[in-house]
Amino acid sequence: MTYEFLQQYWWFIVSLLGALLVFLLFVQGANSLVFRLGQTEDEQRLVLESTGRKWEITFTTLVTFGGAFFASFPLFYSTSFGGAYWLWMIILFSFVLQAVSYEFQLKKGNLLGAHTFRCFLVLNGVVGPTLLGGAVATFFNGSNFVVAKANLTELASPVISRWANGSAGLDALLDPWNLCLGVAVLFLARMLGALYIINNVDHATIRLRARQQLVAATLFFLVFFLAFFGWVLLKDGYAVDATTGAIVMEPMKYLHNYLSMPLLLVLTVVGVALLLYGVARSLLFPHYVRGIWPVGVGVVLVVLSLLLVAGLGATAYYPSNADLQSSLTLANSCSSEFTLRTMFYVSLLVPFVVAYIAYVWRVMDKK
């Protein structure tokens, strides 16, 4: 195993975790629809009892995604999580708020009442997916940071990377294309949430309302995602010069990546086809309730290929708008070869972890 292979392997693992996280946002999507799906107390309880059996899997995947990034590409972790801390703190706070809301919404004597905690769940269902989508968009659109590895020798301030302004990452929300992907992920989560409720809650009225929400969520998702995807394919990308290692702008770089890696293009096409199939069948056949599975697989394939395109093919996966040469690549931001190699052997246990998650999923559904 070469050092380059290990870098690409761990980018694949991180991308796969990110794709799984996006799929698991069905919890947030369903929670954001709780007042639309449930008109009575009993109906709302059915929705939240269903998502309440799965929210820990989503939260665990989010933490694992961050942990994998920290272990394999620590410079990204310190730059993004350390520099854009307000953006990530708001995301994490919304997920913590979710955990608290599930715990206390039905506690006797809670001062805020069940309705307030359910509003917190809706807040997490909107804020979490939107900001996560906006954060991912910076992989293609860039962020305002500067990296100076020579600062490690300065005892007074051994800080390698810093944010180039005082926004601590909130400036990402001012870019319309970041918001475009953020809104797309929000409606994707609502689409997945509606499909999950159709599959998991055996209640005719709730399923009817979920199908109605599925129509609107799918239309809005397609509009915003296709706009963002088309912009990514046509925009200038951040390429790594093979000779000097310098970061240069290349016209339609991400389109070139897809064409040079046809497998990723195939994954995207198959993923989109599965998504449309699952949604269409769920809407056309009222007795079909398993749409979450083809759509879920499709979402994982599309997001996986999108993230791989952002980092492979001699591409800077975390571009800097403040200093182009500070942009992060797989080569200049990864851990040592010894660390990546050691973690490679540990990662062979991942299939067992996935099998355990599948087992827990089935056990929870039987309760």
C-alpha positions in Angstrom: 0.0 0.0 0.0 1.4 3.3 -1.1 1.0 6.6 0.8 -1.2 7.9 -2.1 -3.4 4.9 -1.9 -4.0 5.3 1.8 -4.9 9.0 1.3 -7.4 8.1 -1.3 -8.7 5.2 0.7 -9.4 7.4 3.7 -11.0 10.0 1.5 -13.3 7.3 0.3 -14.1 6.3 3.9 -14.8 9.9 4.9 -17.0 10.4 1.8 -18.9 7.2 2.6 -19.6 8.3 6.1 -20.7 11.7 4.8 -23.1 10.0 2.3 -24.6 7.8 5.1 -25.0 10.8 7.3 -27.0 12.6 4.6 -29.3 9.5 4.3 -29.8 9.4 8.0 -31.0 13.0 8.0 -34.4 11.4 7.4 -34.8 11.8 11.2 -34.4 15.6 10.9 -36.6 15.6 7.9 -39.5 13.8 9.6 -39.1 15.9 12.7 -39.4 19.1 10.7 -42.8 17.8 9.4 -44.1 16.6 12.7 -46.9 19.3 12.9 -47.9 18.6 9.3 -48.0 14.8 9.6 -49.6 14.7 13.0 -52.7 16.9 13.7 -53.5 15.3 17.0 -51.4 14.5 20.1 -51.6 10.8 19.3 -50.5 11.3 15.7 -47.6 13.5 16.7 -46.5 10.9 19.3 -46.5 8.2 16.6 -44.2 10.2 14.4 -41.8 11.1 17.2 -41.8 7.6 18.6 -40.7 6.3 15.2 -37.9 8.9 14.7 -37.0 8.6 18.4 -35.8 5.0 17.7 -33.3 6.2 15.1 -32.0 9.6 16.1 -29.0 8.1 18.0 -27.8 6.4 14.8 -27.8 9.8 13.0 -26.0 11.5 15.8 -23.4 8.7 16.1 -22.7 8.9 12.4 -22.2 12.6 12.6 -19.6 12.2 15.4 -17.9 9.3 13.6 -17.7 11.5 10.4 -16.0 14.2 12.4 -13.7 11.7 14.1 -12.7 10.1 10.8 -11.9 13.5 9.4 -9.8 14.4 12.4 -7.8 11.2 12.3 -7.2 11.0 8.6 -7.1 14.7 7.6 -6.2 16.7 10.8 -5.4 19.9 9.0 -8.9 20.1 7.6 -10.3 19.4 11.1 -8.2 22.2 12.7 -8.9 24.6 9.8 -12.6 24.1 9.4 -13.7 23.1 12.9 -11.3 25.4 14.5 -11.7 28.4 12.2 -15.4 28.1 11.2 -16.4 27.2 14.7 -19.6 29.2 14.9 -21.0 27.3 11.9 -20.1 23.9 13.4 -21.2 24.9 16.9 -24.6 25.9 15.7 -24.9 22.5 13.9 -23.8 20.6 17.0 -26.0 22.7 19.3 -29.0 21.9 17.1 -28.3 18.2 17.4 -27.8 18.4 21.2 -31.1 20.3 21.4 -32.6 17.3 19.6 -31.3 14.9 22.2 -32.6 17.0 25.0 -36.0 17.4 23.4 -36.5 13.7 23.0 -35.5 13.1 26.6 -37.7 15.8 28.2 -40.7 16.4 25.9 -42.9 14.0 27.9 -41.3 14.3 31.3 -43.8 15.1 34.0 -43.5 18.6 35.3 -41.2 20.0 32.6 -41.7 23.8 32.6 -41.6 24.3 28.8 -44.2 21.7 27.9 -44.2 19.1 25.1 -45.1 21.5 22.4 -42.0 23.7 23.0 -39.7 20.7 22.9 -41.3 19.6 19.6 -40.7 23.0 18.2 -37.0 22.4 19.1 -37.1 19.2 17.1 -38.5 21.1 14.2 -35.7 23.7 14.6 -33.1 20.9 14.5 -34.8 19.4 11.5 -34.4 22.7 9.6 -31.1 24.1 10.9 -29.1 20.9 10.9 -29.6 19.8 7.3 -29.4 23.4 5.9 -26.1 24.2 7.6 -24.6 20.8 6.9 -25.5 21.3 3.2 -24.0 24.8 3.3 -20.8 23.4 4.9 -20.4 20.7 2.2 -20.9 23.4 -0.5 -17.7 25.1 0.6 -15.8 22.0 -0.8 -16.6 23.4 -4.2 -17.0 27.1 -3.4 -14.1 27.7 -1.1 -13.8 29.3 2.4 -11.9 32.2 3.8 -8.9 30.8 5.6 -5.1 31.0 5.6 -2.7 28.1 6.3 0.9 28.8 7.5 2.6 25.7 8.6 5.8 27.7 9.5 3.9 29.1 12.5 4.5 25.8 14.3 8.0 27.1 15.1 6.6 30.2 16.8 6.3 29.4 20.5 4.1 32.4 21.2 1.4 31.4 18.6 1.9 28.0 17.1 -1.3 28.2 15.1 -1.1 26.6 11.6 -4.4 27.9 10.2 -6.7 30.8 10.9 -9.9 32.3 9.5 -9.2 35.3 7.3 -12.1 37.3 8.8 -14.0 37.6 12.1 -17.1 35.7 11.0 -15.9 32.3 12.3 -17.5 30.5 9.3 -20.8 32.3 9.2 -19.7 34.1 6.0 -20.4 30.8 4.2 -24.1 31.5 4.7 -23.8 34.7 2.7 -23.0 32.9 -0.5 -26.1 32.1 -2.5 -24.6 28.8 -3.9 -23.8 27.5 -0.4 -27.4 28.3 0.6 -28.6 26.6 -2.6 -27.1 23.3 -1.5 -28.2 23.9 2.1 -31.8 24.3 1.0 -31.5 21.3 -1.3 -30.3 19.1 1.6 -33.1 20.4 3.8 -35.8 19.3 1.3 -33.9 16.1 0.7 -34.1 15.4 4.4 -37.8 16.2 4.3 -38.3 13.9 1.3 -36.4 11.0 3.1 -38.4 11.8 6.3 -41.7 11.5 4.5 -40.6 8.2 2.9 -39.4 6.9 6.3 -42.7 7.6 8.0 -44.6 6.0 5.1 -42.5 2.9 5.7 -42.4 2.9 9.5 -45.7 4.3 10.8 -48.7 2.0 10.1 -51.3 4.8 10.1 -53.4 5.5 7.0 -54.0 9.2 7.6 -50.3 9.9 8.5 -49.2 8.0 5.4 -51.5 10.1 3.2 -50.1 13.3 4.6 -46.6 12.0 4.2 -47.2 11.4 0.5 -48.5 14.9 0.1 -45.4 16.3 1.7 -43.3 14.0 -0.4 -44.5 15.7 -3.6 -43.5 19.2 -2.5 -40.2 18.2 -0.9 -39.2 16.3 -4.1 -39.9 19.2 -6.4 -38.1 21.7 -4.2 -35.1 19.3 -3.8 -34.8 18.7 -7.5 -34.9 22.5 -8.3 -32.2 23.5 -5.8 -30.0 20.4 -6.2 -30.0 20.4 -10.0 -29.2 24.2 -10.0 -26.3 23.6 -7.7 -25.1 20.5 -9.5 -25.2 22.2 -12.9 -23.2 25.2 -11.5 -20.6 22.8 -10.1 -20.1 21.1 -13.4 -19.7 24.4 -15.3 -17.7 26.4 -12.8 -13.9 26.8 -12.5 -12.4 24.2 -10.1 -9.4 24.1 -7.9 -6.8 21.8 -9.5 -3.4 20.7 -8.3 -0.5 21.2 -10.7 1.2 17.8 -11.2 4.6 19.3 -11.6 4.8 22.1 -9.0 2.0 21.1 -6.6 0.6 24.6 -6.8 -3.2 25.2 -6.8 -4.5 26.5 -10.1 -7.9 27.3 -11.4 -9.1 25.0 -14.1 -12.3 25.6 -16.2 -15.0 23.0 -15.6 -12.7 21.0 -13.4 -15.4 19.0 -11.7 -17.0 18.0 -15.0 -13.5 16.8 -16.1 -13.3 14.8 -12.9 -16.5 13.0 -13.7 -15.4 12.3 -17.3 -12.0 11.0 -16.2 -13.6 8.8 -13.5 -16.6 7.3 -15.4 -17.4 5.0 -12.4 -18.4 8.0 -10.4 -20.5 9.2 -13.3 -22.2 5.8 -13.4 -22.8 5.9 -9.6 -24.5 9.3 -10.0 -26.8 8.2 -12.8 -27.7 5.0 -11.0 -28.3 7.0 -7.8 -30.6 9.5 -9.5 -32.5 6.7 -11.2 -33.1 4.9 -7.9 -34.2 8.1 -6.2 -36.7 8.9 -8.9 -37.9 5.3 -9.0 -38.5 5.2 -5.2 -40.4 8.5 -5.1 -42.5 7.7 -8.2 -43.5 4.3 -7.0 -44.4 5.6 -3.6 -46.6 8.3 -5.1 -48.3 6.1 -7.8 -48.9 3.0 -5.7 -50.6 3.8 -2.3 -49.8 0.3 -0.9 -46.1 0.6 -1.6 -44.3 1.6 1.6 -40.6 0.7 0.9 -39.6 3.7 -1.1 -37.1 4.8 1.6 -34.8 1.9 0.6 -34.2 2.6 -3.2 -34.2 6.3 -2.5 -31.8 5.9 0.4 -29.3 3.8 -1.7 -29.6 6.4 -4.5 -28.9 9.3 -2.1 -25.8 7.5 -0.7 -24.5 6.8 -4.3 -25.0 10.4 -5.4 -23.5 12.0 -2.3 -20.6 9.6 -2.3 -19.7 10.3 -5.9 -20.0 14.1 -5.4 -17.6 14.0 -2.4 -15.2 11.8 -4.3 -15.2 14.2 -7.2 -14.3 17.0 -4.8 -11.2 15.3 -3.5 -9.9 12.9 -6.2 -8.4 13.7 -9.6 -5.7 16.1 -8.3 -8.3 18.4 -6.8 -8.2 20.7 -3.8 -11.1 19.5 -1.7 -11.2 22.5 0.7 -10.3 25.6 -1.4 -9.2 28.9 0.2 -10.7 32.0 -1.2 -8.3 34.1 0.9 -5.1 32.5 -0.3 -5.3 30.0 -3.1 -2.1 28.2 -2.1 -3.5 27.6 1.3 -6.2 25.3 -0.2 -6.2 21.8 1.3 -5.6 18.7 -0.8 -5.4 15.0 0.2 -1.6 15.2 0.1 -1.0 18.3 2.2 -3.6 17.8 4.9 -3.5 14.1 5.7 -2.0 12.2 8.7 1.3 10.4 8.5 1.7 7.2 6.5 2.0 5.2 9.7 -1.2 6.6 11.1 -3.2 6.0 7.9 -1.8 2.5 7.6 -2.6 1.6 11.2 -6.2 3.0 10.8 -6.5 1.1 7.6 -6.3 -2.2 9.5 -8.7 -0.9 12.1 -11.2 0.1 9.4 -11.5 -3.5 8.3 -13.9 -3.8 11.3 -16.3 -1.4 9.6 -18.5 -4.1 8.0 -19.1 -5.6 11.5 -20.1 -2.1 12.7 -22.5 -1.8 9.8 -24.0 -5.2 10.5 -24.5 -4.2 14.2 -26.3 -1.0 13.1 -28.6 -3.1 10.9 -29.2 -5.5 13.8 -30.0 -2.6 16.1 -32.3 -1.0 13.5 -34.4 -4.2 13.2 -34.5 -4.6 17.0 -35.7 -1.0 17.5 -38.4 -1.4 14.9 -39.8 -4.4 16.7 -40.3 -2.5 19.9 
